[in-house]
Amino acid sequence: MAALPVFRWRLAPDGYATRRQLRARGLRPGGQCVAAQLERPRRRREPLVAYLYRVDLAQPVRPMTPSRWAALAKANTARRICPQCRTDAGYVIPRSLGTCVPCAYPDPADSPRSV
């Protein structure tokens, strides 16, 4: 197995791109293997690594079909439903909370007081 070519940060030759750069051009890796990698050095830690793909082997992004749009809309709607109170929160529920904000932080004024 041959080792990947390693380039310093911002010094990769033309013809290579990261996944994000490919996507910005309307391309995807298309099944090709990683062609090279970038390394950004950091003090006292391992370097940051970014994988590069060849632009000439990249393929166009697949277009969104009506059924894909429908599946995406259904998934986003499910992310807005609070699992505790079963209402539409009007926003995507944070995974850190797991419920809508009113359920996660109930108002103490609404709870019955013990005297």
Residue pairs with C-beta under 8 A, 6 or more apart in sequence:
4 34
4 35
4 36
4 37
5 35
5 36
5 37
6 36
6 37
6 38
6 39
7 13
7 16
7 36
7 37
7 38
7 39
7 52
8 38
8 39
8 40
8 41
9 38
9 39
9 40
9 41
9 48
12 36
12 38
12 52
15 54
15 55
15 56
16 35
16 36
16 52
16 53
16 54
16 55
17 25
17 27
17 52
17 53
17 55
17 58
18 38
18 50
18 51
18 52
18 53
19 28
19 29
19 51
19 53
22 28
22 29
22 53
22 55
22 58
23 61
25 55
25 58
26 60
26 61
27 55
27 58
27 59
27 60
27 61
28 58
28 59
28 60
28 61
28 62
29 53
29 58
29 59
30 57
30 58
30 59
32 53
32 54
32 57
32 58
34 51
34 52
34 53
35 52
35 53
35 54
36 51
36 52
37 49
37 50
37 51
37 52
38 49
38 50
38 51
38 52
39 47
39 48
39 49
40 47
40 48
40 49
40 50
41 47
42 48
64 72
76 92
77 88
79 92
79 93
80 88
80 89
80 90
80 91
80 92
80 93
81 87
81 88
81 89
81 93
82 89
82 93
82 99
82 100
82 103
83 98
83 99
84 99
84 100
84 103
85 99
85 100
85 102
85 103
87 100
89 100
89 101
93 99
93 100
97 104
98 104
